[in-house]
Amino acid sequence: MADGKINSFEIEFIQRLAKRMGISDREIIDLFESPEPSQKMFSEVERISHFYKLILMMNIDNETHESEIVTLKNFGLKMGIRPGVADQILYKMEDYEDRLLPANELLKIFKIYYN
């Protein structure tokens, strides 16, 4: 979406995430029409999970634009996530055919940067 377009893959991904979070289709539409400010996440696990979901959403259309990476890093900074973490995750995702980084690999990256 940071590339200025939203396609069917991105919509389906948002709907799947929303369903898991108990968010209705009407609430999704409302959020697109009138975005609400983000709430701060307190636990490290919540921040890592949310950040990874943002990366997955960015990659859902198999296109990664520079503007999307900048937006991702800005969101990450607001969540207390270092830009180098995003770079490392994006780099490691290239090692996987489906670009889905296994949870243990994701945690290794965070441990390197936060220990």
Wavefront OBJ file of the C-alpha trace (Angstrom):
o trace
v 0.000 0.000 0.000
v 2.929 2.349 0.587
v 3.484 2.091 -3.154
v 0.193 3.969 -3.587
v -1.784 0.942 -4.760
v -3.604 -1.806 -2.949
v -4.180 -5.054 -4.786
v -6.306 -8.111 -4.110
v -3.422 -9.976 -2.393
v -2.982 -7.121 0.069
v -6.728 -6.880 0.723
v -6.967 -10.633 1.348
v -3.987 -10.500 3.700
v -5.498 -7.598 5.652
v -8.808 -9.463 5.883
v -7.092 -12.629 7.170
v -5.197 -10.637 9.812
v -8.343 -8.771 10.794
v -10.325 -11.985 11.137
v -7.669 -13.421 13.471
v -7.868 -10.217 15.509
v -11.685 -10.166 15.608
v -11.986 -7.108 13.340
v -14.996 -6.978 11.003
v -14.926 -6.032 7.318
v -16.882 -2.876 8.232
v -14.180 -1.901 10.749
v -11.498 -2.415 8.082
v -13.347 -0.090 5.701
v -13.798 2.451 8.498
v -10.072 2.346 9.270
v -9.207 2.976 5.621
v -11.666 5.856 5.458
v -10.760 7.341 8.861
v -7.427 5.976 10.143
v -6.962 5.971 13.894
v -3.680 6.713 15.653
v -1.689 3.619 16.558
v -1.656 2.403 20.118
v 1.695 1.756 21.747
v 2.658 -1.883 22.081
v 4.239 -2.768 25.332
v 5.667 -6.253 25.090
v 8.638 -7.126 22.941
v 6.781 -10.113 21.504
v 3.889 -7.885 20.399
v 6.282 -5.431 18.728
v 8.209 -8.195 16.917
v 4.998 -9.901 15.803
v 3.403 -6.681 14.562
v 6.562 -5.592 12.756
v 6.856 -8.956 11.008
v 3.193 -8.730 9.921
v 3.977 -5.342 8.378
v 6.870 -6.904 6.457
v 4.648 -9.744 5.258
v 2.035 -7.245 4.129
v 4.690 -5.297 2.239
v 5.836 -8.501 0.490
v 2.399 -9.961 -0.236
v 2.358 -8.596 -3.792
v 5.914 -9.879 -4.461
v 7.048 -6.326 -5.138
v 9.153 -4.266 -2.778
v 9.355 -0.560 -3.473
v 11.790 1.813 -1.805
v 8.892 3.867 -0.474
v 7.515 0.744 1.234
v 10.867 0.060 2.888
v 11.093 3.653 4.114
v 7.544 3.449 5.496
v 8.308 0.108 7.146
v 11.435 1.474 8.818
v 9.533 4.545 10.023
v 6.857 2.356 11.592
v 9.619 0.243 13.098
v 11.287 3.284 14.642
v 7.992 4.300 16.222
v 7.796 0.800 17.711
v 11.373 0.987 18.982
v 12.803 -1.280 16.279
v 16.165 -0.385 14.808
v 16.420 0.140 11.020
v 19.193 -2.478 10.847
v 16.722 -5.099 12.033
v 14.450 -4.385 9.068
v 17.418 -4.552 6.695
v 18.536 -7.880 8.119
v 15.035 -9.383 8.008
v 14.524 -8.292 4.398
v 17.957 -9.681 3.489
v 17.299 -13.055 5.173
v 13.852 -13.350 3.590
v 15.567 -13.577 0.201
v 16.953 -16.976 1.308
v 13.451 -18.467 1.321
v 11.450 -19.234 -1.803
v 8.187 -17.992 -0.310
v 9.970 -15.133 1.510
v 8.487 -16.333 4.809
v 11.142 -16.174 7.464
v 10.811 -18.974 10.037
v 10.123 -17.745 13.572
v 13.463 -19.044 14.883
v 15.333 -17.032 12.227
v 13.351 -13.925 13.070
v 14.153 -14.323 16.756
v 17.862 -14.826 15.985
v 17.924 -11.460 14.225
v 16.236 -9.707 17.120
v 18.573 -11.361 19.631
v 21.622 -10.114 17.711
v 20.383 -6.522 17.748
v 18.891 -6.431 21.215
v 21.318 -8.420 23.367
l 1 2 3 4 5 6 7 8 9 10 11 12 13 14 15 16 17 18 19 20 21 22 23 24 25 26 27 28 29 30 31 32 33 34 35 36 37 38 39 40 41 42 43 44 45 46 47 48 49 50 51 52 53 54 55 56 57 58 59 60 61 62 63 64 65 66 67 68 69 70 71 72 73 74 75 76 77 78 79 80 81 82 83 84 85 86 87 88 89 90 91 92 93 94 95 96 97 98 99 100 101 102 103 104 105 106 107 108 109 110 111 112 113 114 115
